Amino acid sequence: MRLELRDVRYVYAPGTPFEVEALRGVSLVVEPGEVLGIVGGTGSGKSTLVQHMNLLLTPTSGEVLVDGVDATTLKKSELRRRVGLVFQFPESALFAATVEEDVAFAPRQLALDEKEVRERVLESLRVLGAGELAARSPFALSGGEKRRAAIAGVLAMRPEILVLDEPTAGLDPATREDFLALILGLRNAGISVVLVSHDLDEVAEVADRVCALQEGRVLAVGTPAEVFYRDPSQAPATVRVASLLRESKPEIGAPVPFGETLDALRALRGA
Amino acid sequence: MKHPGEGTRVGGSLAVSCYRVSFSYPGSEQPALSDVSFELRPGEYVGVVGPNGGGKSTLVRLLNGLLKPDSGRVLVSGRDPSTEPFEVRKHLGILFQDPENGLVAPFVEDDVAFGLENLGVPRQEMRDRVARAIRAVGLEGYERREPGTLSGGEKQRVALAGLLAVEPEILVLDEPTSMLDASGRREVLEYLETLRAEKTVLHVTHHLEELVRSDRILVLNGGELVADKTPERLLSDADLLRENRLVLPVVQRLALELGLPPAKLRTPEELAEAILARTESGTRAG
């Protein structure tokens, strides 16, 4: 599916002294099958923005369109199945006695037969590299395992877009790398992923496009190179290194992911 | 050589000593820490890294007496935190991960004063200490701001000021930047940097790049202290890093791949400069 936000504004607590305009006219498209990175400082509107993607928040003005159709006319439950939202620290919502029971909670609301529910649960866990966790208690898992179990619950709804809000926050670096591989795996399975992250180095590795937010507005949107080379002071380490060399070595180009950057730097040495 | 912990019983010149400390959570088969020994000398800046579940948080809780070791002993400025937790907390302050949880008062200055209010510090001295602490973290002019209106980086600096006002000699930083965005992170690290040499610091983090300037780095994995090394040695030990699920920061990884010394090149600027110097000398091309 293609999800489009058109000139979305959102005001918290309108008409009170606490009124805050969190989104000030955001237009953005999530294309089918892409990884879209959303970056920006604290308070830039990232979390408010993603909650519009399945209408957990309704725009104060502006539109959300699903394949060109006004999302407010769709059944909310169906919209939320198609656009799965995983909040920050989702493991805090784990509750059941086993991982399998926990993951089954949401798909069970879909009036599927038990066999189908079980298939979906096991498939979701497998996709996330957590198949062996099914029978375990979610409370006896490591941080990374808990988070996989929590994401599996959303994945079992077979969403077309999976929105991950800071999925790697608080995880150790090696687990973080595993999660990036998972994100690419989901994309390769045809699911669009919206990755909200304040870790620019990780966005650099997986995003097909990047949207940079600032104070509720889109500061830039485009390929990672287009967005990050605009302002290298707010860019991943690879871009910061390359942009410092560009002035005297323009042949370095505009690499973003680690591998590309390393190749470009090696080519310089040979020059 | 003396065992760590030995000559520290009375008064002791060590800031922190842990001697053969073990701890298991009730009902858990695996010990959270097993037989861990190390020392912090006054003025040292020491990092702690290791995978989730490696024992980092348990160590922090043992240091301020929230947990009591099953065996072995912990001494902080010569005192046992499990028997004198309130005394120890005057000497050792902890900056936690999430600044939201720590801020309690309506205004920044009240928040900074909060820790002092329980210590019986006279009013005037309290004012002086609060003002000094606010200055130390660069928040002059923020005294009457409401903590809720601050950015993540600013909130974490308020929390840091609250610790500094108590004037502990030892600061424990428990993943102090993990909830912050890139600019908030840089901002907090900059103020932590100014505390070097003035304070003894134990800095727990997942980000090795925050520790490249530290004196030593402890690696905790599976409850065991598996390494206690200088950053130079740790960053150039690929096997040790891999075994402990540590990942070199991007700048250091690029340096290593290019055959440059990773521990000497800390920032993108330093790496870019080294690459330029090498391409221009032209002697080591290829």
Interface residues (C-beta under 8 A of the other chain):
Chain A: G40 G41 T42 G43 S142 G143 G144 A169 G170 L171 D172 P173 A174 T175 R176 E177 H198 L200 D201 Q234 P236 A237 T238 R240 V241 L244 L245 S248 K249 F258 T261 L262 L265 R266 L268 R269 G270 A271
Chain B: G50 P51 N52 G53 Q97 S151 G152 G153 E175 S178 M179 L180 D181 A182 S183 G184 H206 H207 L208 R245 L246 V247 P249 V250 V251 R253 L254 E257 L258 P268 E269 L271 A272 E273 I275 L276 R278 T279 R284 A285 G286
